[in-house]
Amino acid sequence: MRERDLIARIRSHNAALDGVPGLDVPVPPGDDMALVRFGDGHVLVAADQVIEGRHFLRDTPMDLVARKAIARNVSDVAAMAAVPRATVATAALPRGMVDQDVEALADGLRRWAAHWGCPMVGGDVGVHAGDGPLVVSVSILAQPGPTGRVITRAGAAAGDLLCVTGALGGSLAPDGRGRHLTFEPRVGPALALAAELGDRLHAMIDVSDGLARDAGHLAAAAGRAVEVDPSRVPCTHGTGWQGALADGEDHDLAFACAGPPPAAVGGVPVTVVGRFVAHAPGAPLVVAIDGARRIPADDAGWEHRT
C-alpha cells in the first residue's frame, strides 16, 4: 500500500469525529498537526518517529538520533505557525542495547526537547523480545502562535506564489550523516511569516518528503495544481534541482502566499519557486517547467510503501 492511499483511507473517516460528544477537531487528520478545541482554548498535537535503518544508521550517535526525533516534531509545529509546548516519547530498544547508549538517548531526548521549548513530560520504554531495530516515537503538543491563526495545508488559490525558506536537497550524506540529522526547525521564521504576511499567507507545509511531493500536498489540499521553475529553486551546494525537488528531509518551509513574500524571515532567505494554477482533471498536480519542457513531478520525492 502507498502512504498516500493509507492517509486517504484514514481521512475518509474524519467526519465520524464530528459525532463524538465533547470532541471538537477543527483540523482533523491529514495535516501536519491536528487541532483540538478544549473549552475556550486550542491544542495542536502530532506524532512522528525515527527508525534505525530507515531514518538513521546503527552507528549514529544517540544524541543525534534524539535530536532528529524531537526536531521532526518541532518542524511540524513550524508548518502550522504554532508554538511548541511539551513532548512525550516512547522507545522500543534493541535487545542488548548497552546502558551507555540508553542513557545517552534518554538524556538527548530530554535536552533537545528543552532546547526547543517543549520539555519532555512523560513517555514509555520497551525492549524487543527478539531482534529488532531502535524505534523512537515522539508526540508533541503546541499552541497557536501570537496571531491566534493556525496555518494549514489547505487554502492555496490560483495565482498564489509557491515559496520556500532556505536551500533544499542533499540532506543525506553518503556515509548516512548529513543535514537530516542537524536541520533547524523553522519555528521562528514561520511565526514571522504569519505575522508579516497576515491573511496573504494561505497555506504552509514543512518539506520532509521533497519539494515536489510536499508542494503536491498543498496543491491537492486546495484542489489546485502547482508549476515549479527549477531554475529558481535554491539548491544546497553540490545538489541539482532534481535533488532539491526529490531528496526530502530538508525540513524547510514551503508556503503559498498572495503577492510577494519578504526576502528573508528570521535571517533565513525566502525564494519564490513557482505558482499555483487551476487543476485540470487528470493532469499532474506538480509540473516542473524546465525551459521548454514540462515535466510531471507528482511522484518525485519520498513515499512509504508496504
C-alpha angles and dihedrals in degrees: 000000000000118000092237090055093050091048090049089052091051092047091051088071096051092102089065089068089068090066097055109106113240094008122115117178110177091176109035129187114313102065131079090271137008118241116216126186120219114182107306095342139073131221126194117210134185140159133208137168143204121216126199110246093021106051100016139008124252094252094053111124111256092235090061091046089053092046093053093046091055097037094055089059094044088052089058088054089053091052089061093045087241137136121250114234113167144353141203124197139197128193132196103204126206113248108262096021105161120249093240091060093044091052092046090052093049093045091047094050091051094045097047093044089055090045091061095043098255106106118203109254102175149335146151140253133208138172126227113249089216135010111325140146128254109268121186119189123189130189119197135199122206142170131221114272127253093285090058090227123122115210113217134186091258125079108065111143129204106273095029117133122243108223135177137198123227125349128310140216137037096064093145118065120209090253092055095258125099141104093321086077098043108033119136115234109235099231095133095047091046092054090047091052092050091050097044100040097036111174090359089074101086106169141355143186136173115247103242102135100038129288094267095054095040093046084052090056089055091047094047093048090055099038090244138115126231131217117207124200104213092198089065099046110111106233128199111249110283094016124111124216091263089062092045090055097043115024100079132186091091092121093200118133129267116192145170119230139168111240127357120329125222114278090240140001124204090351092305117118120240121210131190106225105166151339137255115238139177112287120232114211111263094014122120117272092220126037125181110210106208107177106297093346124096108202120192106230103178094118098042112114136032128320128167115237129187 
